[in-house]
Amino acid sequence: MFFRLLMESFRRQRRRKMLAGVAILLGTTAVTAMLALATTIGDRIHKELAVYGANIVVYPKADLLDVKVGGVDLKPASGGAYLKESDLAKLKTIFWANNITGVSPELPVQMAIAPKAGDPLVAVNAVGYWFDHDFNTLKTGAPALHPWWRIKGSWPAPQSSPDSRSVVVGTNLAKKLGLKIGDTLVMQGTQAAPSSRLTADIAGIVTTGGEDDNGLLLTLHDAQVLVGENDAVRRVEVSARTKPEDAFARVDPDSLPPKQREIWYCRPYANSIAYQIREAIPGAQAEQVRRVEQSEGNVLKRISGLMWLISAAALLAAGFAVSAAMATAILERRGEIGLMRSLGASKGSIALLFYAEAGLLALIAGTMGYLLGSGLAAWLGARIFAGDGGAAEAVLIPVLLPVVVALALVVAIAGSTPSIRTALRMEPSAILRADA
């Protein structure tokens, strides 16, 4: 009998049920879209803000030491210490290794080049980088961490033979010396290995918007040969997906009790990832680049706040719509309620009937809202983050389905409760006399 009454209510009040269902459907669609976007927005914002550069920089800890004799600073202007390129593999062993999205080691070189055969040597600055380097499961290097660089030609290719080398020339240096793609340069180191002499072809001309426009870009291996330091790295830029910084992120972990330190250590703050890098790489000092990290954190906070506000507004509007629809439906069914009460039905059984109607409606509308919201999230993601390729990708996140259905149930029950309580307070005799 209970299920027959339940089905009859949907058959006889299809329009009222449809209005309440559409309200729940629209509310859960908006909530699903916001939650689906929120689960992926961190990675997408990280990609969008990659134009600012890496958010962690690693350099030799020895650079922090002052070397003075008689008040004279004897420390070289460019620093005299190096990290080891082979130690960078230890980045794969840290707790947050999977959050690292890019690595770019650097090695500056003071060198001289002969633009043409027989020309005198010209002093220039150069930097050795990785280009399209295989690192764990990543293809990384300087171009990946500096997406604003513009190359005419191609990046230096890995050396395939002792006589096969290529470099990239900064746009200002190319204009100054009249260099073009395909020219051959003779390069000679002027630092610790002045006798090192290499020949390389110009593979491209780059515009970086910085000091590299006035120098050369070459492979890290060639830079190490010219410096005379195998396995040497001067500086490493690291790009990592991080959690926005809060007050807990700025705490010194060594001052925390063991349990709090473990919590700090296991959160993907830029500071905690930098701390783990310092632990993994001997002699390294790692620090977050605050302008990048703060920008990413501020953008994420504001967008997340807006998403929660939209979700709350959508659920509130759905709750009011359900309440209005249920109030009208119960008003139309006063005679039915009075008859059931007069025949001995308890208030609990009548309330259960109406709550079952609301729950079934919420289950159907919530599931449909989840599917529509997932599609809306894919469409919005493709439009908002067009830099990812512009194509809508499926954003079906199974774990959101029970969350969305539960929210639909809460909205339906909360919206129905005032009308149900009002109906149950009415006396059956008064209802039946009014309908007579």
N, C-alpha and C positions, 0 to 999 in steps of 0.2 A: 504493500500500500504506500509506504514511504517513497519508494522510487517512482511509483505511478504518479503520485502528487508532484514529485520533483519534475518529471518529464512533462506533465500537463501544464505546469507553470511556464515552462519555456515555450510550449506550443501556443498557449493562449495569450502570452504577453511577449510575443516576439519583438515588437517594436521597442518596448521598454528595455528588454534585455539587450537588444542590439545597441541602444544608446549607451547603456552602462558598459557594454563590452568594448565599444569604440573608444570610450574615455580611457579605459584601462589599457587598451591596445596602443593608443597614442602615447600615454604616459610611459609604458614599458618600452616602447620603441625608442623614445628619447633617452631613457635611462640606459638601455642596452648600448646605444650608439656612444654615449658618453663614457660608459665603463670600458667598452671595447677600445675606444681611442686612448683612454687613460692607461691601459695596459701596454700600449706600444708607443705612446707619445714620448717617453724618455729616450728611446733609441732614435726616434725620428728627429727630436729636438737636438740630440747629440750630433746627428748627421748634418742638420741645418747649420749648427754653430761650429762645425768643423772648419769653416772659413776663417775663424779666429785663430786657428792653429791648435797645437797640442795643449792639453790641460795639466800635464806633468812634465817636468824637465829634470834630467839626471846629469850630474857632472861630478868630477872627482872631489872627494871630501878634502883633499889636500889644498884645494883652491881657497878654502876658508881660512887657512893658516897664514899669518903674517910672518914674513922672513925679513927681519931688519937687523942690520949691523951698524952700530954707531949712528942710529937714527936714519939710515939710508935703507929704503925698501929694495931688497935684492930679488924679489919675486918677479919673474918675467911678466910683461904686460899681458901677454896672451895666455898666461898660466903654463906651468911646466909639467903637470901631472896628466896621466891618461887613464882611462878605463880600458878594459879588455873587451874586444868584440866577441870573443868566445864566451864571455860571462853573460852576454845578453840572452843566451839560451835559458838562463836561470829564471827569466821572466815567466817562462811557461810553468814554473813550479810553485809560484805564489798562490795564495788562497783564491784571489780574484783574477787568475790568469785568463779566464774566459771573457772577462770584461775588457781586456785590452784589445782595442780595435786597430791600432797602428803603432809602429815603432820606426823611428828614423834617427840612426846614429850619424854624427858629423865629425869630420876631422879637417880643421883649417890647415892650409899649406901656404907657406911663402915660397914663391917660385918665380922663375924667369922663363919667358917664351920667345921664340924667334918666329914672327908671323910668316916669314918666307925663307927659303933656303938662302943662306948667306947674309941675312939681316942680323943686326945686333940684337942681343937679348933685351927684353923689356920686362921689368919687374911687375908682377901682378899677384893678386891674392886669389886663392882658389879654395874650394871646399869639397871634400870627398863625401859622397852620400851613398845610400842604398837606392837602387832604382828597380822597381818591380821585383823585390826580393822575396823569396819564399821563407816565411817565418811561421813555424807551426802550421796552422791552417790558413794563414793570412798571406795575401800578396801585398806587401807594404813597402814603404820607402818614402823619400822626400816628396815626390809628387802627390802621394796619397794624403800626406799630412799638410800639404800646402796647395789645396785645390785652386787657389787663385793664380798660381803660376801659369803662364801661357807659353807654350813651346811652338816654335816654327821648325819643323823637322822632326827629330825623334830624340828620345833620351839615350844616354850612353848605354850600350849593350854590354853584357858580361864578356870578359875577355875570352875569346875562343882560341887564341894562339899568342905566343910572345910578341908577335909583330902586329897584332890586331887590337887596337885600342881606339876608343872614341871619347870625345868630351863635348860639353855644351858650353857655349860662350854667352856671357851676359850681353844684353842688347846694347848697352852703352860702350862696352869694350869692343864689340864688333864694329860699331860705327867709328870709334876712335882709330882702330888699326886697319879698317877696311877688310875685315874678315867675313867670309861667307861659308855657307854649308858646303862641305866637300874639301875645303882647304886642309892642309896638313900642318900641324904645329910640332915644334921641337920644344919639349918641356924639361926644365932642369931645376931640381930642388936647391934651395938656398939656405936650408936650416941645418939639421943634424947630418943630412946626407947630400951635400952639395955636388957630389960626383954622380948622383943618380940622374940619368938622362933617358927620357922616354919620348917616343914619337906617337902622335895620335891624330886621327881625323876628326874634323868638326862635324858632329852628327846633327846639331841643332843650335838655334839661337833662342834664348829664353828671356822673358820679361817677368821679373819677380816683384818689382816695386820696392826693392830693398838694395842692400849692398851687393848682393850677388849679381846685379845688373852690371857691375863694374869689374867682374872677375870671371873665373872659370868654374864650372861644375864638372867633376869627374867621379869615377867610381871610387868607393872607399878603399878598395884594394890598391888602386893606382896612387891614391893619396898616401897610403901607408908606405909604399915603395919610395915616394919622393921625400917623405919625412924621415925614413929610415927606422920606422917603428912598426914591425909586424904586429898585427892584432890590436893596434891602438885605436882608441876612440876618444874624442875630446868632449863630446856632449851628446846626449840622447834625448830626443823628444818622444814622449809617450802619449798616445790618445787613448782614453779609457772611458767607458760608460760608468757614471758615478751617481750617487745619491746627493741631492742638494744639501749644501752645508747647513748645519744648525749648531746650536750652542754645544751639544755633546761632541760634535765633530772637531771642535776647536780645543777640546781638553787634551792635556798631555797624557798619553796612554800610560806612561811609566809611573804616573802619580795615582793611578786608579787601582782599586783592589782587584784581585784576580778575576772575579766574575764580571765586573764592569769592564775590565780591560778586554776580556774575551768578546763581550757584546760589541765594543767599539771596533775591535779587530775584524769582526765578522760582518761589519756593515760596509757597503761599497762607497765610503767617503773617499774623496781624492786624497785626503790626509792619510787614511788607513792604507790605501794602495801604495802611496809614496813610502809609508813606513815599511811595508812588506818588501818593496824594492830595495830599500836600504839594508834590510836584513839579508836579502838574497844575493846582492852584488857586492863583493868586497871593495871597500874603499870608496863607495858611492854615496853621494848626497842627493836625495830626491825631494823635490818640493812641488807643490801645486802652483799652476799659473793662475793667479787669483782673478785676473780680468776675464778669463775664459770661464772659470768655474763659477764665479759670481753671476755672470750673465746667464749661464745655463740654469743655475738655481733659481734666479729671479723669474725667468720666463716660465719655468716649470711650475713654480708656485702660483703665478697669476693665472696660467691656463688651467691648472688643476682646480683652483678656487672657482673659476668661471664654470667649469664642468659640473662641479658639485652644486653650484647655485642653479644651473639649468635643470639638473636632475631633480633637485628638491622642488623646484617650481612645477615641473611636469607632474611629479607624484602628487603634489598638493592640489593641482588643478584636476587631476584624475579623481582624487578622493572627493572633491566637491561635486564633480559631475556624477559620480556613482551615488553619492548621498542624495542628490536631487532626483536621479532616476529611481532609486529605491524608495524614496519618500512617495513619489507618485504611484509606483507600483503597489505599495502597501496600502495607500489610500484607496486605490481601486479594488483591493482585496479585503476591505474591512468586513464585508459580509461573510467571506470565507473564514476569516479569522474568528469572528463571533460564533459562527456555526461550529467550528472545531472546538472552541472553548466550551460551548454549551453541551457538546457531545462527550465531554470529559477529557479532551486533549490538554495536557499540561503546558504551562508556559515554556518549559524547557524543550519539549518536542516541537512546538511551533517555531521557537527560535532556531532550533537545529535545522528545520526545514529551510528557513530563509538563509541561514548561514551556509547550508549546503548549496543552495542556488548561487549565492555569491561566490563560494569557493570554486564551483564548477565553471562559472563564468570567468573567474580569475585564471584558472588553469588553462582554459582554451585561449583567452585573450593574451595571457602572459607568454605562452609558447609562441603564438603568432607574432607578438611584439618582439620577442627575442630574435626571430628569423628576420623580420623587417629591420630591426635595429642593427643587426649584424651587417645587412646589406647597406644600410645608411652609413654605418661607420666606414665601410670600404669605400663608398663614394666620397664621403667627406675627406677621408685620408688622402685619396688620390687628388682631390682638388686643393686641399690646404697644403699638402707636402708634394707639390708637383715635381720638385727636384728629385724625388725618388723614382721617377719614371712616368708619372701621370696616369698609369693604368690602375684601375680598381682591383685590389686583391681581396680575396675572401678573408673575413675577420671572424669566422666562427670559432668561438672560444667555449668549449663544452662546460667548463666550470662556471660560466656565467648563467647558464640555463636555470639551475636550481636557485641561484640568487635572484634572478629576475622574476621567476615564478613566485618565490617567497615574498618579494616586494609587492607583486600583484595581489597576492592573498591578503597581505597587510592592508593595502589600499582598499580592497573590496570589503573586507570585514570592518575596517574603521569607518568607511563611508556608509555601510549598512547599519551599524550599531545604533545610532541615534533614532532612525526610523523604526527599527525593530523594537527598541525599548518603549518608544511612544505607543506603538500598536499594542504591546503586551500590557500596558497600563490601563487600556480602555476596558470598560465593563462589557461583557458579552451581551447583556440585556439591552444596554444603551445602543450598542451597534445594531442589534437586530431590530429594535424599534425604529431607529433612524432609517434603516433600509426597507422598512415595511411600507 
